[in-house]
Amino acid sequence: MIVFSVSHLIPITMKRRQFISAAALSVTAMSSFGFIRFDGEKYVGDCATTSDILGPFYRPGSPMRSNLHIPGEKGEKVELSGKILHQDCTTPYKNAKVELWHCDAEEVYDNSTADFRYRGTVMTDNEGNYAFQTILPVPYDAGGGLIRPAHFHLMVTADGYQSLVTQLYFKGDKNVDGDPWAARSTDRVLEVKKLADGSNKVIYNVGMAPTLAVETASLKKLVGQYQNEKDPEKTIELFDYENDLWIKNEVFGNKFSYRGNNIFESPNNPEGYKVFMKFEIATSENIKFSIGREGGDQNTFIKKS
């Protein structure tokens, strides 16, 4: 059974392992990578960057800043930089929004303070370039015997394309092979280059790809409070953020993207773990949806009047 708890506030900061059990539904789907096709007029590159687990710790509204260093904090300095490209894999995307977040050297995410520690947002320049100055994150115990490898979280938002959520891992991290998401992400296990001044550099280019989007007016009909068909005490709140449907959680939410036929799917689940919502819409007031993992048990929620 999938249970969503939104009845309490989380602490200002917490180690992910202390919260992972509450995140029963992490936004996670893999996209294609590295093919070229002829569309009848020109060759089109399919270099769409693979997506990855969003996790429970995304926070919107991180400050516009590229320098995330905090005086006196532990951690190896690193610059993360690269280009955001259109779907042709060549043309730079100007003014794309790139959001970065990661844990600190003590395995802690800042989930609610006004400082937005190790969280920042930049817009790409005319050549599609982005860059952040920060520290290398560290692996952490996610519970259940799983050690998550060190990773950066990225969300890239660009008009005309589906928002991309992805994670970047690092070569030499012994925890990559045992992680169910990182092990499938060979194109996102990156080299950390040591520079002469003792700092580090990681380079990552992103190829955007369009997907089917739901009409804004239709999306707004789906937002609101829902209660479990069998247990009305269990509730879910759906909301609209940047034209995607989100399920509210303790930090912000889990994102679902429209896939057609009244079905919304979490964008990053590895095979066998896809989570989807399928809506039945009788009238604007009579709406319900089933939710669950592919091939698994389903829970049905009914919109509260």
C-alpha positions in Angstrom: 0.0 0.0 0.0 1.2 3.5 -0.8 0.7 6.0 2.0 1.3 9.7 1.8 1.8 11.6 5.1 1.4 15.3 5.0 0.1 15.8 8.5 3.3 17.1 10.1 6.2 19.4 9.4 9.7 18.1 9.0 12.6 19.6 11.0 14.6 22.4 9.5 17.4 20.0 8.5 17.5 16.3 8.5 19.6 13.4 7.2 17.9 11.8 4.3 18.0 8.4 6.0 15.7 9.8 8.7 13.1 10.7 6.1 13.4 8.1 3.3 10.9 5.8 4.9 8.2 8.6 4.7 8.9 9.1 1.0 7.0 6.0 -0.3 6.6 7.6 -3.7 9.8 9.1 -5.0 9.5 10.8 -8.4 11.7 8.6 -10.7 11.7 7.1 -15.8 14.5 6.7 -18.2 14.6 8.4 -21.6 16.5 7.4 -24.7 20.0 8.7 -25.3 22.4 9.1 -28.2 20.6 8.2 -31.4 20.3 10.2 -34.7 17.4 10.0 -37.1 16.3 11.6 -40.3 13.0 13.4 -40.1 12.4 13.8 -43.8 14.2 17.2 -44.0 17.2 17.0 -41.7 19.0 14.8 -39.3 17.8 15.2 -35.7 19.8 14.1 -32.7 18.1 12.2 -29.9 20.5 13.2 -27.1 17.8 13.5 -24.4 19.4 13.4 -21.1 18.3 10.5 -18.9 16.2 11.4 -15.9 16.5 10.1 -12.4 14.9 10.0 -9.0 13.7 13.4 -7.8 13.5 12.3 -4.2 11.6 13.9 -1.4 13.8 17.0 -0.9 13.1 19.2 -3.9 12.3 22.8 -2.9 11.1 25.4 -5.3 12.3 29.0 -5.1 16.0 28.5 -4.4 18.0 31.7 -4.7 19.4 32.9 -8.0 23.0 32.3 -7.3 25.9 30.3 -8.7 28.2 30.3 -5.7 26.9 27.9 -3.0 30.0 28.0 -0.8 29.4 28.5 2.9 32.3 30.0 4.9 33.7 27.5 7.5 31.9 24.5 6.1 33.7 21.2 5.4 33.8 19.7 1.9 35.9 19.6 -1.2 35.3 22.5 -3.5 34.0 21.8 -7.0 32.7 23.6 -10.0 29.8 22.0 -11.9 29.3 23.4 -15.4 28.0 22.5 -18.8 25.6 23.4 -21.6 21.9 23.1 -22.0 21.1 22.1 -25.6 17.9 21.9 -27.8 16.7 18.5 -29.0 19.0 18.8 -32.1 21.9 18.2 -29.6 23.7 21.2 -31.1 21.8 24.5 -30.6 22.4 26.1 -27.2 19.3 26.9 -25.2 19.4 30.5 -23.9 17.7 31.3 -20.6 17.0 27.8 -19.4 16.5 27.6 -15.7 18.9 25.2 -13.9 18.3 24.3 -10.3 20.9 22.4 -8.2 20.6 20.9 -4.8 22.6 18.4 -2.7 23.5 17.4 0.8 26.3 18.9 2.8 29.5 17.1 4.1 27.5 15.8 7.0 24.9 14.0 4.8 22.3 16.7 5.6 19.8 18.4 3.2 18.5 21.9 4.2 14.8 21.2 3.7 13.2 24.4 5.2 15.5 27.2 6.3 15.5 30.5 4.5 19.2 30.0 3.8 18.6 27.3 1.2 22.0 25.8 2.0 23.6 24.1 -1.0 20.6 25.0 -3.2 20.8 27.5 -6.0 19.3 28.5 -9.4 21.0 30.0 -12.5 19.8 30.9 -16.0 21.9 29.8 -19.0 23.7 32.4 -21.1 23.5 33.0 -24.8 25.7 30.0 -25.4 23.6 27.7 -23.2 26.3 27.7 -20.4 25.6 27.2 -16.7 27.9 26.9 -13.8 27.8 26.4 -10.0 30.6 26.7 -7.4 29.9 24.4 -4.5 31.3 21.3 -2.6 31.2 17.6 -3.5 28.4 15.9 -1.8 29.0 12.6 0.1 27.3 9.2 0.1 24.8 8.4 2.8 22.9 5.6 4.4 19.3 5.6 3.0 18.2 2.8 5.2 17.4 -0.8 4.4 21.0 -1.6 3.7 21.2 0.9 0.8 24.1 3.4 0.7 23.3 6.0 -1.8 26.3 7.2 -3.8 27.3 10.9 -3.7 25.2 12.9 -6.2 24.0 16.2 -7.4 20.3 16.8 -8.1 19.5 18.9 -11.2 16.2 20.2 -12.5 16.2 22.0 -15.9 13.2 24.0 -17.0 13.1 25.3 -20.6 10.0 26.5 -22.6 9.0 24.0 -25.2 10.4 21.0 -23.4 9.4 18.7 -20.5 11.1 19.8 -17.3 14.1 17.5 -16.7 14.9 16.0 -13.3 18.2 14.1 -13.1 21.0 13.1 -10.8 24.8 13.2 -11.4 27.1 10.6 -9.9 30.9 10.3 -9.7 33.4 7.8 -11.0 35.3 6.0 -8.3 32.3 5.9 -5.9 32.1 2.3 -4.8 28.4 2.7 -4.0 27.3 3.3 -7.6 27.0 -0.3 -8.6 24.8 -1.2 -5.6 22.4 1.7 -6.2 19.3 0.8 -8.3 19.2 4.2 -10.0 22.9 5.0 -10.3 23.7 1.6 -11.7 21.4 2.3 -14.7 23.0 5.7 -15.4 26.3 5.1 -17.0 26.0 8.4 -19.0 25.6 10.3 -15.7 28.5 8.8 -13.7 31.0 11.6 -14.3 34.7 12.2 -13.9 35.8 14.6 -11.2 38.8 16.5 -12.6 41.4 17.7 -10.1 42.6 21.3 -10.8 46.0 22.9 -10.1 44.6 24.9 -7.2 43.3 21.8 -5.4 39.7 22.3 -6.4 37.6 20.0 -8.6 35.6 20.3 -11.8 32.7 18.3 -13.2 31.3 18.9 -16.6 27.8 17.8 -17.7 25.9 18.8 -20.9 22.1 18.4 -21.0 20.0 17.6 -24.1 16.3 18.6 -23.7 13.4 16.6 -25.2 9.7 17.5 -25.6 6.9 15.3 -24.3 3.1 15.6 -24.3 1.8 18.3 -22.0 -1.7 18.5 -20.6 -3.8 21.6 -21.2 -3.5 24.0 -18.3 -7.3 24.4 -17.9 -7.7 20.7 -17.7 -4.9 20.3 -15.2 -6.5 22.8 -12.9 -9.6 20.6 -12.7 -7.5 17.8 -11.2 -5.9 19.7 -8.3 -7.4 19.6 -4.8 -7.8 17.3 -1.9 -8.6 13.6 -2.4 -9.4 10.9 0.2 -8.8 7.1 0.0 -11.8 5.2 -1.2 -11.5 2.6 1.5 -10.0 4.7 4.3 -11.2 8.3 4.2 -8.7 9.3 6.9 -5.9 8.9 4.3 -5.7 11.9 2.1 -3.6 13.2 -0.8 -3.4 16.8 -2.0 -2.7 17.4 -5.8 -1.4 20.7 -7.0 -0.2 22.3 -10.2 3.4 23.5 -10.5 4.9 24.7 -13.8 2.2 22.8 -15.7 2.9 19.4 -14.1 0.7 17.6 -11.5 2.4 17.2 -8.1 1.5 15.2 -5.0 2.2 17.3 -1.9 4.7 15.9 0.7 6.4 17.2 3.8 9.0 19.2 1.9 7.3 20.2 -1.4 6.0 17.4 -3.6 6.4 14.5 -6.0 6.0 15.3 -9.7 3.9 13.5 -12.3 3.9 14.2 -16.0 1.0 13.6 -18.5 1.4 10.6 -20.7 -2.0 10.7 -22.5 -5.3 8.8 -22.0 -5.8 10.4 -18.5 -2.6 8.8 -17.2 0.1 10.7 -15.3 3.5 9.0 -14.7 6.3 9.8 -12.4 9.1 10.8 -14.8 12.1 8.8 -13.5 11.2 5.3 -12.3 13.6 2.5 -13.4 11.9 -0.5 -15.1 9.6 -2.4 -12.8 9.1 0.5 -10.5 7.0 2.9 -12.6 4.4 4.7 -10.6 1.3 6.1 -12.3 -2.0 7.8 -11.7 -5.0 7.1 -13.9 -8.0 9.4 -13.7 -11.7 8.7 -14.1 -13.5 12.0 -14.8 -17.3 11.8 -14.7 -17.8 15.5 -14.2 -15.8 18.4 -12.9 -16.9 17.6 -9.4 -16.8 13.8 -9.7 -13.2 12.8 -10.2 -11.2 9.9 -8.9 -7.8 8.2 -9.7 -6.0 5.0 -9.0 -2.3 5.1 -8.1 0.3 2.4 -7.8 3.4 0.8 -9.2 3.3 -0.9 -12.6 1.9 -4.4 -12.1 1.4 -3.8 -8.4 -1.5 -3.0 -6.0 -3.6 0.1 -6.7 -5.1 2.6 -4.3 -8.1 4.6 -5.4 -8.7 8.2 -4.2 -11.8 10.3 -4.7 -11.8 14.1 -4.9 -13.4 15.7 -1.9 -16.3 18.0 -2.5 
